[in-house]
């Protein structure tokens, strides 16, 4: 057993690497048995997707779409058979098997990261298992958004350590990047790996990484897949520790993303574009070439819907004022290509609080104006938001301004979070903390308002036809997600096995 000191770079710290004769983790593994799933998606079936080609699924591409600007790159069409060969080729090893269990906390970006790491383990011969009792190794992808997310991580790792036999545990992700030694000291932790580099996670597990495929070929056994287009954030919201954990904005090239979207389209009817701050996609590339030649999120989305028209794309969280005219045009004119749904973080409806949060790029007025303009042009529009209740120094008037803005806008759901102090974030120094009782009461009021709006939107859609994609299976029912983010539950016997089809909202 070799013990290594923490490295200077924060992205990876191998605090304990376990080897030795007979250790199954130190050898390559046998052929893959199956694929695990991020924890957030376990409600669905683990069987292979029942996706089949249907002529009606080929959506019309918006006419007149302009090519990407210089600096974005263009995607070269694959040769005959080349794409399918790339997707279907199995990478296997022939040494002793290691069983790996995955668990994911947090956002869609984390779920994507887990999928890419899981693919790397499978490509190196590991068997991914859903049964913890069968696992030799557990890989836990962590989140640092709230105190509660880190508490859940610690509880899980302790539970893993109590197993008989207990799997060795590798903790990766955002909380791992900010670990001060507390995670490493938990029972059974083999290594703490900041970030989500698959090669580093493999090395931390004792597997010798060879080439790691940077293209995610399949997300999960589900009709919806994630595509991470960028990582990191250049903003410094005073309540947020994610920037500290993930670093600056780093955008992937359009040709690489088109290639990955084509691979995902072999298995998924909907592809969700995700990242940490997707509205800033391409801005780092503009700075990098020194000529003002970059690419925007709008350029990327146009390239994707043109190259992969068979799937429905959906944007994950995006700032309202970063929805440019290209994206708005696609939302309005090509809803089968780009789902008519936005999740636009609000955080607060008080300009005073927004300023103290460091969210300088919009005001309550500019946020409302952009979303009102889009909503007025869409017959069915899903609109969600993140709201932070009880930011330090938030007054009753500030909370009232948030309630008023939420009431005025056509939200169809809300994600409300009570403020949680994060180590290293500046918010705790900006004002007196809101008393816990008041904080939770404000969060409750916002949630109740959000629930009322969600019920109203759903009631208004009952009986209407919608473009649906299967998103899960549970308790004899199939969950179908519409373009405007309404869930419809069909009895399994009413489902013909299609991944995408028109559904009547009920």
DRENDO-1510 file (C-alpha; in Angstrom, 1 decimal, always signed):
<recs>
REC; n; res; u; v; w
REC; 1; UNK; +0.0; +0.0; +0.0 .
REC; 2; UNK; +1.5; +3.3; -1.1 .
REC; 3; UNK; +0.6; +6.6; +0.4 .
REC; 4; UNK; +1.1; +9.7; -1.6 .
REC; 5; UNK; +1.1; +13.3; -0.2 .
REC; 6; UNK; -1.3; +15.8; -1.6 .
REC; 7; UNK; -0.1; +17.3; -4.9 .
REC; 8; UNK; +0.2; +21.0; -5.3 .
REC; 9; UNK; -2.3; +21.2; -8.1 .
REC; 10; UNK; -5.8; +21.3; -6.6 .
REC; 11; UNK; -7.4; +19.4; -9.5 .
REC; 12; UNK; -6.2; +16.0; -8.2 .
REC; 13; UNK; -5.0; +14.8; -4.9 .
REC; 14; UNK; -4.2; +11.2; -4.6 .
REC; 15; UNK; -4.3; +10.8; -0.8 .
REC; 16; UNK; -4.2; +7.0; -0.8 .
REC; 17; UNK; -3.4; +4.7; -3.7 .
REC; 18; UNK; -4.0; +1.1; -2.9 .
REC; 19; UNK; -2.0; -1.6; -4.7 .
REC; 20; UNK; -0.4; -4.8; -3.8 .
REC; 21; UNK; -0.5; -8.4; -5.0 .
REC; 22; UNK; -4.0; -9.8; -5.8 .
REC; 23; UNK; -5.7; -6.4; -5.6 .
REC; 24; UNK; -8.3; -6.5; -8.3 .
REC; 25; UNK; -8.2; -2.7; -8.6 .
REC; 26; UNK; -4.6; -2.7; -9.7 .
REC; 27; UNK; -5.3; -4.8; -12.8 .
REC; 28; UNK; -7.3; -4.3; -16.0 .
REC; 29; UNK; -10.7; -5.8; -16.1 .
REC; 30; UNK; -12.7; -8.2; -18.2 .
REC; 31; UNK; -15.4; -7.3; -20.8 .
REC; 32; UNK; -18.1; -4.9; -19.8 .
REC; 33; UNK; -21.3; -6.5; -18.3 .
REC; 34; UNK; -23.5; -3.4; -18.3 .
REC; 35; UNK; -23.8; +0.3; -17.7 .
REC; 36; UNK; -24.8; +2.0; -14.5 .
REC; 37; UNK; -26.7; +5.3; -14.2 .
REC; 38; UNK; -26.4; +8.6; -12.4 .
REC; 39; UNK; -28.4; +8.5; -9.2 .
REC; 40; UNK; -30.8; +11.2; -10.4 .
REC; 41; UNK; -32.0; +8.9; -13.2 .
REC; 42; UNK; -32.5; +5.7; -11.3 .
REC; 43; UNK; -36.3; +5.8; -11.6 .
REC; 44; UNK; -36.1; +4.6; -15.2 .
REC; 45; UNK; -35.5; +1.2; -16.6 .
REC; 46; UNK; -31.9; -0.1; -16.9 .
REC; 47; UNK; -32.7; -2.1; -20.0 .
REC; 48; UNK; -31.4; -1.0; -23.4 .
REC; 49; UNK; -33.3; +1.8; -25.0 .
REC; 50; UNK; -36.2; +0.8; -27.2 .
REC; 51; UNK; -35.5; +3.5; -29.7 .
REC; 52; UNK; -36.4; +3.0; -33.3 .
REC; 53; UNK; -36.2; +5.2; -36.4 .
REC; 54; UNK; -39.4; +6.9; -37.3 .
REC; 55; UNK; -39.8; +9.1; -40.3 .
REC; 56; UNK; -41.8; +11.6; -38.4 .
REC; 57; UNK; -39.0; +12.3; -36.0 .
REC; 58; UNK; -36.9; +14.1; -38.6 .
REC; 59; UNK; -37.6; +17.7; -37.7 .
REC; 60; UNK; -37.5; +20.5; -40.2 .
REC; 61; UNK; -34.4; +22.7; -39.9 .
REC; 62; UNK; -35.1; +26.4; -39.8 .
REC; 63; UNK; -34.5; +27.8; -43.3 .
REC; 64; UNK; -31.8; +30.4; -43.8 .
REC; 65; UNK; -29.7; +29.3; -40.9 .
REC; 66; UNK; -26.3; +31.1; -41.3 .
REC; 67; UNK; -23.0; +29.2; -41.1 .
REC; 68; UNK; -20.9; +29.6; -37.9 .
REC; 69; UNK; -18.6; +32.7; -37.8 .
REC; 70; UNK; -14.9; +32.3; -38.4 .
REC; 71; UNK; -13.2; +30.9; -35.3 .
REC; 72; UNK; -16.0; +28.5; -34.5 .
REC; 73; UNK; -14.8; +25.7; -36.7 .
REC; 74; UNK; -16.9; +23.6; -39.1 .
REC; 75; UNK; -17.9; +20.0; -38.8 .
REC; 76; UNK; -16.7; +17.7; -41.6 .
REC; 77; UNK; -19.2; +15.0; -42.6 .
REC; 78; UNK; -18.1; +11.5; -41.6 .
REC; 79; UNK; -17.3; +9.1; -44.4 .
REC; 80; UNK; -19.6; +6.2; -45.3 .
REC; 81; UNK; -19.9; +4.0; -42.2 .
REC; 82; UNK; -17.2; +5.8; -40.3 .
REC; 83; UNK; -19.6; +7.3; -37.7 .
REC; 84; UNK; -21.4; +4.0; -36.9 .
REC; 85; UNK; -18.1; +2.2; -36.7 .
REC; 86; UNK; -16.8; +4.8; -34.1 .
REC; 87; UNK; -20.0; +4.5; -32.0 .
REC; 88; UNK; -20.4; +0.7; -32.0 .
REC; 89; UNK; -16.8; -0.3; -31.6 .
REC; 90; UNK; -16.3; -2.1; -28.3 .
REC; 91; UNK; -13.2; -1.4; -26.3 .
REC; 92; UNK; -12.3; -4.4; -24.1 .
REC; 93; UNK; -9.5; -5.7; -22.0 .
REC; 94; UNK; -8.8; -9.3; -21.1 .
REC; 95; UNK; -7.5; -9.1; -17.5 .
REC; 96; UNK; -9.3; -9.7; -14.2 .
REC; 97; UNK; -12.5; -7.8; -13.7 .
REC; 98; UNK; -13.2; -5.0; -11.3 .
REC; 99; UNK; -16.8; -4.0; -10.5 .
REC; 100; UNK; -17.5; -0.3; -10.2 .
REC; 101; UNK; -20.5; +1.4; -8.6 .
REC; 102; UNK; -21.2; +5.1; -9.4 .
REC; 103; UNK; -23.2; +7.7; -7.5 .
REC; 104; UNK; -23.7; +11.3; -8.6 .
REC; 105; UNK; -24.7; +14.4; -6.6 .
REC; 106; UNK; -25.7; +17.7; -8.2 .
REC; 107; UNK; -26.3; +19.2; -11.6 .
REC; 108; UNK; -26.6; +18.0; -15.2 .
REC; 109; UNK; -22.9; +18.9; -15.7 .
REC; 110; UNK; -22.0; +16.5; -12.9 .
REC; 111; UNK; -24.2; +13.8; -14.5 .
REC; 112; UNK; -22.4; +14.2; -17.8 .
REC; 113; UNK; -19.0; +14.1; -16.1 .
REC; 114; UNK; -20.0; +10.8; -14.4 .
REC; 115; UNK; -21.2; +9.3; -17.7 .
REC; 116; UNK; -17.8; +10.2; -19.3 .
REC; 117; UNK; -15.9; +8.7; -16.4 .
REC; 118; UNK; -18.1; +5.6; -16.4 .
REC; 119; UNK; -17.5; +5.2; -20.2 .
REC; 120; UNK; -13.7; +5.4; -19.5 .
REC; 121; UNK; -13.9; +2.6; -16.9 .
REC; 122; UNK; -16.0; +0.4; -19.3 .
REC; 123; UNK; -13.5; +1.0; -22.1 .
REC; 124; UNK; -10.7; -0.1; -19.8 .
REC; 125; UNK; -12.6; -3.3; -19.0 .
REC; 126; UNK; -14.4; -2.6; -15.8 .
REC; 127; UNK; -17.9; -3.8; -15.1 .
REC; 128; UNK; -20.3; -1.1; -14.0 .
REC; 129; UNK; -22.8; -2.4; -11.5 .
REC; 130; UNK; -25.9; -1.0; -9.8 .
REC; 131; UNK; -25.7; -3.4; -6.9 .
REC; 132; UNK; -23.4; -1.9; -4.3 .
REC; 133; UNK; -22.9; -5.3; -2.6 .
REC; 134; UNK; -21.2; -6.5; -5.8 .
REC; 135; UNK; -18.8; -3.5; -6.1 .
REC; 136; UNK; -15.1; -3.5; -5.5 .
REC; 137; UNK; -14.9; +0.2; -6.1 .
REC; 138; UNK; -17.3; +3.1; -5.6 .
REC; 139; UNK; -16.8; +6.4; -7.5 .
REC; 140; UNK; -18.8; +9.3; -6.1 .
REC; 141; UNK; -19.2; +12.5; -8.0 .
REC; 142; UNK; -19.6; +15.3; -5.5 .
REC; 143; UNK; -21.3; +18.7; -5.4 .
REC; 144; UNK; -20.5; +21.8; -3.4 .
REC; 145; UNK; -23.5; +24.1; -4.2 .
REC; 146; UNK; -25.0; +23.8; -0.7 .
REC; 147; UNK; -24.0; +22.7; +2.7 .
REC; 148; UNK; -26.6; +20.0; +2.5 .
REC; 149; UNK; -25.1; +18.5; -0.7 .
REC; 150; UNK; -21.8; +18.1; +1.1 .
REC; 151; UNK; -23.5; +16.6; +4.1 .
REC; 152; UNK; -25.2; +14.0; +1.9 .
REC; 153; UNK; -21.8; +13.2; +0.4 .
REC; 154; UNK; -20.3; +12.5; +3.8 .
REC; 155; UNK; -23.3; +10.4; +4.8 .
REC; 156; UNK; -23.0; +8.3; +1.7 .
REC; 157; UNK; -19.3; +7.8; +2.0 .
REC; 158; UNK; -19.7; +6.7; +5.6 .
REC; 159; UNK; -22.4; +4.2; +4.6 .
REC; 160; UNK; -20.1; +2.9; +1.9 .
REC; 161; UNK; -17.4; +2.4; +4.4 .
REC; 162; UNK; -19.7; +0.3; +6.6 .
REC; 163; UNK; -20.3; -2.2; +3.9 .
REC; 164; UNK; -19.1; -5.8; +4.4 .
REC; 165; UNK; -17.0; -6.0; +2.4 .
REC; 166; UNK; -16.7; -2.3; +2.0 .
REC; 167; UNK; -15.7; -1.1; -1.5 .
REC; 168; UNK; -12.8; +1.3; -1.9 .
REC; 169; UNK; -14.1; +4.8; -2.6 .
REC; 170; UNK; -12.9; +7.5; -5.0 .
REC; 171; UNK; -14.5; +10.9; -4.5 .
REC; 172; UNK; -14.4; +13.2; -7.5 .
REC; 173; UNK; -16.0; +16.5; -8.5 .
REC; 174; UNK; -16.6; +20.0; -7.1 .
REC; 175; UNK; -16.5; +19.2; -3.3 .
REC; 176; UNK; -13.4; +17.1; -3.9 .
REC; 177; UNK; -11.7; +20.0; -5.6 .
REC; 178; UNK; -12.2; +22.1; -2.4 .
REC; 179; UNK; -11.5; +19.3; +0.1 .
REC; 180; UNK; -9.4; +20.4; +3.1 .
REC; 181; UNK; -8.8; +16.8; +4.2 .
REC; 182; UNK; -12.2; +16.1; +5.7 .
REC; 183; UNK; -13.3; +14.0; +2.8 .
REC; 184; UNK; -10.0; +12.1; +2.5 .
REC; 185; UNK; -10.3; +11.2; +6.2 .
REC; 186; UNK; -13.6; +9.5; +5.8 .
REC; 187; UNK; -13.5; +5.7; +6.1 .
REC; 188; UNK; -12.8; +3.7; +3.0 .
REC; 189; UNK; -11.7; +6.7; +0.9 .
REC; 190; UNK; -9.0; +5.6; -1.5 .
REC; 191; UNK; -8.5; +8.9; -3.3 .
REC; 192; UNK; -9.9; +12.4; -3.6 .
REC; 193; UNK; -9.8; +13.7; -7.2 .
REC; 194; UNK; -10.7; +17.4; -7.8 .
REC; 195; UNK; -12.6; +17.8; -11.1 .
REC; 196; UNK; -13.7; +15.1; -13.5 .
REC; 197; UNK; -10.7; +14.2; -15.7 .
REC; 198; UNK; -11.5; +10.5; -16.6 .
REC; 199; UNK; -7.8; +9.6; -16.9 .
REC; 200; UNK; -7.1; +10.9; -13.4 .
REC; 201; UNK; -10.0; +9.1; -11.9 .
REC; 202; UNK; -8.8; +5.9; -13.6 .
REC; 203; UNK; -5.3; +6.4; -12.2 .
REC; 204; UNK; -6.7; +7.1; -8.7 .
REC; 205; UNK; -8.6; +3.8; -8.9 .
REC; 206; UNK; -5.4; +2.0; -9.7 .
REC; 207; UNK; -6.2; +1.4; -13.4 .
REC; 208; UNK; -3.5; +2.3; -15.8 .
REC; 209; UNK; -5.2; +4.7; -18.3 .
REC; 210; UNK; -4.4; +4.3; -22.0 .
REC; 211; UNK; -6.3; +6.5; -24.5 .
REC; 212; UNK; -9.5; +8.0; -23.0 .
REC; 213; UNK; -12.2; +8.8; -25.6 .
REC; 214; UNK; -13.2; +12.4; -25.1 .
REC; 215; UNK; -16.5; +11.8; -27.0 .
REC; 216; UNK; -19.4; +10.5; -24.9 .
REC; 217; UNK; -21.0; +7.8; -27.1 .
REC; 218; UNK; -24.0; +7.2; -24.9 .
REC; 219; UNK; -25.4; +8.9; -21.9 .
REC; 220; UNK; -27.6; +6.3; -20.1 .
REC; 221; UNK; -30.2; +3.7; -21.0 .
REC; 222; UNK; -32.6; +6.6; -21.5 .
REC; 223; UNK; -34.1; +8.5; -24.5 .
REC; 224; UNK; -32.6; +11.7; -23.2 .
REC; 225; UNK; -28.8; +12.4; -23.2 .
REC; 226; UNK; -26.7; +15.3; -21.9 .
REC; 227; UNK; -24.0; +17.1; -24.0 .
REC; 228; UNK; -21.6; +19.3; -22.0 .
REC; 229; UNK; -20.6; +22.2; -24.2 .
REC; 230; UNK; -18.4; +24.1; -21.7 .
REC; 231; UNK; -17.1; +24.0; -18.2 .
REC; 232; UNK; -16.3; +26.7; -15.6 .
REC; 233; UNK; -17.4; +30.3; -15.1 .
REC; 234; UNK; -15.8; +33.7; -15.4 .
REC; 235; UNK; -18.3; +35.4; -13.1 .
REC; 236; UNK; -17.9; +35.5; -9.3 .
REC; 237; UNK; -21.3; +35.4; -7.7 .
REC; 238; UNK; -20.7; +36.1; -4.0 .
REC; 239; UNK; -22.8; +33.1; -2.9 .
REC; 240; UNK; -21.2; +30.5; -5.2 .
REC; 241; UNK; -18.4; +28.1; -4.7 .
REC; 242; UNK; -18.7; +26.4; -8.1 .
REC; 243; UNK; -16.3; +28.9; -9.8 .
REC; 244; UNK; -13.8; +28.1; -7.1 .
REC; 245; UNK; -14.2; +24.4; -7.8 .
REC; 246; UNK; -14.4; +24.4; -11.6 .
REC; 247; UNK; -12.3; +27.3; -12.7 .
REC; 248; UNK; -12.7; +29.7; -15.7 .
REC; 249; UNK; -14.9; +29.3; -18.7 .
REC; 250; UNK; -13.6; +26.7; -21.2 .
REC; 251; UNK; -15.6; +26.0; -24.3 .
REC; 252; UNK; -15.4; +22.9; -26.5 .
REC; 253; UNK; -15.1; +23.3; -30.3 .
REC; 254; UNK; -18.1; +23.1; -32.5 .
REC; 255; UNK; -16.8; +20.2; -34.7 .
REC; 256; UNK; -16.1; +18.1; -31.6 .
REC; 257; UNK; -19.6; +18.9; -30.2 .
REC; 258; UNK; -21.3; +18.0; -33.5 .
REC; 259; UNK; -19.4; +14.7; -33.6 .
REC; 260; UNK; -20.5; +13.9; -30.1 .
REC; 261; UNK; -24.1; +14.9; -30.8 .
REC; 262; UNK; -24.1; +12.5; -33.8 .
REC; 263; UNK; -22.9; +9.7; -31.6 .
REC; 264; UNK; -25.5; +10.5; -28.9 .
REC; 265; UNK; -28.2; +10.7; -31.6 .
REC; 266; UNK; -27.7; +6.9; -32.2 .
REC; 267; UNK; -29.2; +6.3; -28.8 .
REC; 268; UNK; -31.1; +9.4; -27.6 .
REC; 269; UNK; -34.1; +11.3; -29.0 .
REC; 270; UNK; -33.4; +14.4; -27.0 .
REC; 271; UNK; -30.0; +16.0; -26.2 .
REC; 272; UNK; -29.7; +18.5; -23.4 .
REC; 273; UNK; -26.9; +21.1; -23.8 .
REC; 274; UNK; -25.4; +21.6; -20.4 .
REC; 275; UNK; -22.4; +23.2; -18.7 .
REC; 276; UNK; -21.7; +25.6; -15.8 .
REC; 277; UNK; -22.5; +28.9; -17.6 .
REC; 278; UNK; -23.6; +27.9; -21.1 .
REC; 279; UNK; -24.5; +31.5; -22.2 .
REC; 280; UNK; -20.8; +32.4; -22.2 .
REC; 281; UNK; -20.1; +29.6; -24.7 .
REC; 282; UNK; -17.3; +30.6; -27.1 .
REC; 283; UNK; -16.2; +33.8; -25.3 .
REC; 284; UNK; -13.0; +32.2; -24.2 .
REC; 285; UNK; -12.2; +31.3; -27.8 .
REC; 286; UNK; -12.8; +34.9; -28.9 .
REC; 287; UNK; -10.2; +36.1; -26.5 .
REC; 288; UNK; -7.8; +33.4; -27.3 .
REC; 289; UNK; -7.3; +34.1; -31.0 .
REC; 290; UNK; -6.8; +37.8; -30.5 .
REC; 291; UNK; -8.8; +38.8; -33.6 .
REC; 292; UNK; -12.2; +39.1; -32.1 .
REC; 293; UNK; -13.2; +36.0; -34.0 .
REC; 294; UNK; -15.2; +33.7; -31.8 .
REC; 295; UNK; -18.4; +31.7; -31.7 .
REC; 296; UNK; -21.5; +32.1; -29.7 .
REC; 297; UNK; -24.0; +29.7; -28.2 .
REC; 298; UNK; -26.4; +30.7; -31.0 .
REC; 299; UNK; -23.7; +29.6; -33.6 .
REC; 300; UNK; -23.3; +26.3; -31.8 .
REC; 301; UNK; -27.1; +25.6; -31.6 .
REC; 302; UNK; -27.5; +26.4; -35.3 .
REC; 303; UNK; -24.7; +24.0; -36.2 .
REC; 304; UNK; -26.2; +21.3; -34.1 .
REC; 305; UNK; -29.7; +21.4; -35.3 .
REC; 306; UNK; -28.5; +21.6; -38.9 .
REC; 307; UNK; -26.1; +18.6; -38.5 .
REC; 308; UNK; -28.3; +16.4; -36.3 .
REC; 309; UNK; -31.9; +17.3; -37.2 .
REC; 310; UNK; -33.3; +13.9; -36.0 .
REC; 311; UNK; -33.1; +14.8; -32.3 .
REC; 312; UNK; -34.7; +17.5; -30.2 .
REC; 313; UNK; -32.1; +19.7; -28.4 .
REC; 314; UNK; -32.9; +21.4; -25.2 .
REC; 315; UNK; -31.0; +24.1; -23.3 .
REC; 316; UNK; -30.2; +23.6; -19.7 .
REC; 317; UNK; -29.8; +26.6; -17.3 .
REC; 318; UNK; -29.1; +29.8; -19.2 .
REC; 319; UNK; -29.2; +33.4; -18.2 .
REC; 320; UNK; -32.2; +35.2; -19.6 .
REC; 321; UNK; -30.2; +38.1; -21.0 .
REC; 322; UNK; -27.9; +35.7; -22.7 .
REC; 323; UNK; -30.6; +34.3; -24.9 .
REC; 324; UNK; -29.6; +36.0; -28.1 .
REC; 325; UNK; -31.7; +36.6; -31.2 .
REC; 326; UNK; -30.4; +33.4; -32.9 .
REC; 327; UNK; -31.5; +31.2; -30.0 .
REC; 328; UNK; -34.8; +33.1; -29.6 .
REC; 329; UNK; -35.5; +32.6; -33.3 .
REC; 330; UNK; -34.9; +28.8; -33.1 .
REC; 331; UNK; -37.1; +28.5; -30.0 .
REC; 332; UNK; -39.9; +30.3; -31.9 .
REC; 333; UNK; -39.5; +28.9; -35.4 .
REC; 334; UNK; -38.1; +25.4; -34.9 .
REC; 335; UNK; -39.6; +24.0; -31.7 .
REC; 336; UNK; -39.0; +20.4; -32.9 .
REC; 337; UNK; -35.3; +21.2; -33.2 .
REC; 338; UNK; -34.9; +23.3; -30.0 .
REC; 339; UNK; -37.4; +22.7; -27.2 .
REC; 340; UNK; -39.6; +25.7; -26.3 .
REC; 341; UNK; -38.3; +25.8; -22.7 .
REC; 342; UNK; -35.8; +27.9; -20.8 .
REC; 343; UNK; -34.5; +27.6; -17.3 .
REC; 344; UNK; -33.3; +31.1; -16.5 .
REC; 345; UNK; -31.7; +31.6; -13.1 .
REC; 346; UNK; -33.3; +34.6; -11.3 .
REC; 347; UNK; -31.9; +34.3; -7.8 .
REC; 348; UNK; -33.6; +37.5; -6.7 .
REC; 349; UNK; -36.2; +40.0; -8.0 .
REC; 350; UNK; -34.5; +42.8; -6.0 .
REC; 351; UNK; -31.9; +44.8; -7.9 .
REC; 352; UNK; -30.3; +45.7; -4.6 .
REC; 353; UNK; -29.8; +42.0; -3.8 .
REC; 354; UNK; -28.7; +41.2; -7.3 .
REC; 355; UNK; -26.0; +43.8; -7.0 .
REC; 356; UNK; -24.8; +42.4; -3.7 .
REC; 357; UNK; -24.8; +38.9; -5.2 .
REC; 358; UNK; -22.4; +40.1; -7.9 .
REC; 359; UNK; -24.9; +39.4; -10.7 .
REC; 360; UNK; -24.1; +42.6; -12.6 .
REC; 361; UNK; -25.2; +41.5; -16.1 .
REC; 362; UNK; -28.9; +41.9; -15.6 .
REC; 363; UNK; -31.6; +43.7; -13.6 .
REC; 364; UNK; -35.1; +42.6; -12.6 .
REC; 365; UNK; -36.3; +44.8; -15.5 .
REC; 366; UNK; -34.0; +43.4; -18.2 .
REC; 367; UNK; -34.7; +39.8; -17.0 .
REC; 368; UNK; -38.5; +40.4; -17.3 .
REC; 369; UNK; -38.3; +42.2; -20.6 .
REC; 370; UNK; -36.4; +39.4; -22.4 .
REC; 371; UNK; -38.6; +36.6; -21.1 .
REC; 372; UNK; -41.9; +38.5; -21.7 .
REC; 373; UNK; -40.8; +39.0; -25.3 .
REC; 374; UNK; -40.1; +35.3; -25.9 .
REC; 375; UNK; -43.2; +34.1; -24.1 .
REC; 376; UNK; -45.4; +36.3; -26.1 .
REC; 377; UNK; -44.3; +34.6; -29.3 .
REC; 378; UNK; -44.7; +30.9; -28.2 .
REC; 379; UNK; -48.0; +29.2; -27.8 .
REC; 380; UNK; -46.5; +26.7; -25.3 .
REC; 381; UNK; -43.5; +27.8; -23.4 .
REC; 382; UNK; -41.9; +26.1; -20.4 .
REC; 383; UNK; -40.1; +28.6; -18.1 .
REC; 384; UNK; -38.3; +27.8; -14.9 .
REC; 385; UNK; -35.9; +29.6; -12.6 .
REC; 386; UNK; -33.6; +29.2; -9.6 .
REC; 387; UNK; -34.3; +31.5; -6.7 .
REC; 388; UNK; -32.1; +31.9; -3.6 .
REC; 389; UNK; -34.2; +32.8; -0.5 .
REC; 390; UNK; -32.7; +34.6; +2.5 .
REC; 391; UNK; -29.5; +36.0; +1.0 .
REC; 392; UNK; -27.5; +37.8; +3.8 .
REC; 393; UNK; -29.0; +41.3; +4.4 .
REC; 394; UNK; -32.2; +40.5; +2.4 .
REC; 395; UNK; -35.1; +42.5; +3.8 .
REC; 396; UNK; -38.9; +42.0; +3.7 .
REC; 397; UNK; -39.0; +44.5; +0.8 .
REC; 398; UNK; -36.4; +42.6; -1.2 .
REC; 399; UNK; -38.4; +39.4; -0.7 .
REC; 400; UNK; -41.5; +41.2; -1.7 .
REC; 401; UNK; -39.9; +42.4; -4.9 .
REC; 402; UNK; -39.0; +38.8; -5.7 .
REC; 403; UNK; -42.5; +37.5; -5.0 .
REC; 404; UNK; -43.9; +40.3; -7.2 .
REC; 405; UNK; -41.6; +39.5; -10.2 .
REC; 406; UNK; -42.3; +35.8; -9.9 .
REC; 407; UNK; -46.1; +36.5; -9.9 .
REC; 408; UNK; -45.8; +38.7; -13.0 .
REC; 409; UNK; -43.8; +36.3; -15.2 .
REC; 410; UNK; -45.2; +33.1; -16.8 .
REC; 411; UNK; -43.1; +30.7; -14.8 .
REC; 412; UNK; -44.2; +27.1; -15.1 .
REC; 413; UNK; -42.0; +25.8; -12.2 .
REC; 414; UNK; -39.4; +27.1; -9.7 .
REC; 415; UNK; -36.3; +25.7; -8.0 .
REC; 416; UNK; -36.1; +27.5; -4.6 .
REC; 417; UNK; -33.0; +27.2; -2.4 .
REC; 418; UNK; -32.6; +28.6; +1.1 .
REC; 419; UNK; -29.3; +30.4; +1.3 .
REC; 420; UNK; -26.4; +28.2; +2.4 .
REC; 421; UNK; -23.1; +29.7; +3.4 .
REC; 422; UNK; -20.2; +28.3; +1.3 .
REC; 423; UNK; -16.6; +28.4; +2.6 .
REC; 424; UNK; -14.6; +30.9; +0.6 .
REC; 425; UNK; -17.6; +32.7; -0.9 .
REC; 426; UNK; -17.9; +36.4; -0.1 .
REC; 427; UNK; -21.6; +36.5; +0.7 .
REC; 428; UNK; -21.2; +35.8; +4.4 .
REC; 429; UNK; -19.3; +39.1; +4.8 .
REC; 430; UNK; -22.0; +41.2; +3.0 .
REC; 431; UNK; -24.7; +41.5; +5.7 .
REC; 432; UNK; -26.3; +40.0; +8.7 .
REC; 433; UNK; -27.7; +36.5; +8.2 .
REC; 434; UNK; -31.4; +36.2; +7.8 .
REC; 435; UNK; -32.8; +34.3; +10.8 .
REC; 436; UNK; -33.4; +30.6; +10.0 .
REC; 437; UNK; -37.2; +30.8; +10.7 .
REC; 438; UNK; -37.6; +33.8; +8.4 .
REC; 439; UNK; -35.3; +32.3; +5.7 .
REC; 440; UNK; -37.4; +29.1; +5.6 .
REC; 441; UNK; -40.7; +30.9; +5.6 .
REC; 442; UNK; -39.6; +33.0; +2.6 .
REC; 443; UNK; -38.5; +29.8; +0.8 .
REC; 444; UNK; -41.8; +28.2; +1.6 .
REC; 445; UNK; -43.8; +31.2; +0.2 .
REC; 446; UNK; -41.8; +31.1; -3.1 .
REC; 447; UNK; -42.3; +27.3; -3.4 .
REC; 448; UNK; -46.0; +27.6; -2.9 .
REC; 449; UNK; -46.2; +30.3; -5.5 .
REC; 450; UNK; -44.1; +28.2; -7.9 .
REC; 451; UNK; -46.4; +25.2; -7.3 .
REC; 452; UNK; -49.5; +27.2; -8.0 .
REC; 453; UNK; -48.0; +28.4; -11.3 .
REC; 454; UNK; -47.0; +24.8; -12.2 .
REC; 455; UNK; -50.5; +23.5; -11.6 .
REC; 456; UNK; -52.0; +26.4; -13.6 .
REC; 457; UNK; -49.7; +25.8; -16.6 .
REC; 458; UNK; -50.4; +22.0; -16.6 .
REC; 459; UNK; -54.2; +22.6; -16.3 .
REC; 460; UNK; -54.0; +24.9; -19.3 .
REC; 461; UNK; -52.3; +22.2; -21.4 .
REC; 462; UNK; -54.6; +19.3; -20.6 .
REC; 463; UNK; -56.1; +17.9; -23.8 .
REC; 464; UNK; -53.5; +19.5; -26.1 .
REC; 465; UNK; -51.1; +17.5; -28.3 .
REC; 466; UNK; -47.4; +17.9; -27.6 .
REC; 467; UNK; -44.0; +16.6; -28.9 .
REC; 468; UNK; -42.9; +14.1; -26.3 .
REC; 469; UNK; -39.7; +12.2; -25.5 .
REC; 470; UNK; -39.6; +9.3; -23.0 .
REC; 471; UNK; -37.7; +10.3; -19.9 .
REC; 472; UNK; -38.2; +7.4; -17.6 .
REC; 473; UNK; -40.0; +4.3; -16.5 .
REC; 474; UNK; -41.4; +3.5; -13.1 .
REC; 475; UNK; -44.3; +1.7; -11.4 .
REC; 476; UNK; -45.9; +0.5; -14.6 .
REC; 477; UNK; -45.9; +3.9; -16.2 .
REC; 478; UNK; -43.8; +5.7; -18.8 .
REC; 479; UNK; -42.8; +9.4; -18.2 .
REC; 480; UNK; -43.0; +11.5; -21.3 .
REC; 481; UNK; -41.5; +15.0; -21.3 .
REC; 482; UNK; -43.0; +17.6; -23.6 .
REC; 483; UNK; -41.2; +20.4; -25.4 .
REC; 484; UNK; -42.4; +22.8; -22.7 .
REC; 485; UNK; -41.2; +20.6; -19.8 .
REC; 486; UNK; -44.5; +19.1; -18.8 .
REC; 487; UNK; -44.4; +15.4; -17.6 .
REC; 488; UNK; -47.1; +13.1; -18.9 .
REC; 489; UNK; -47.4; +9.6; -17.4 .
REC; 490; UNK; -48.7; +6.9; -19.6 .
REC; 491; UNK; -49.6; +3.3; -18.5 .
REC; 492; UNK; -46.9; +1.0; -20.0 .
REC; 493; UNK; -49.6; -0.9; -22.0 .
REC; 494; UNK; -50.4; +2.4; -23.9 .
REC; 495; UNK; -46.8; +2.9; -25.0 .
REC; 496; UNK; -45.6; +1.4; -28.3 .
REC; 497; UNK; -41.9; +1.6; -27.5 .
REC; 498; UNK; -41.1; +4.7; -29.4 .
REC; 499; UNK; -38.6; +7.2; -27.9 .
REC; 500; UNK; -40.3; +10.2; -29.4 .
REC; 501; UNK; -44.0; +10.7; -30.4 .
REC; 502; UNK; -46.9; +13.0; -30.1 .
REC; 503; UNK; -48.7; +12.7; -26.8 .
REC; 504; UNK; -51.9; +14.1; -25.5 .
REC; 505; UNK; -51.4; +15.9; -22.2 .
REC; 506; UNK; -53.6; +14.6; -19.4 .
</recs>
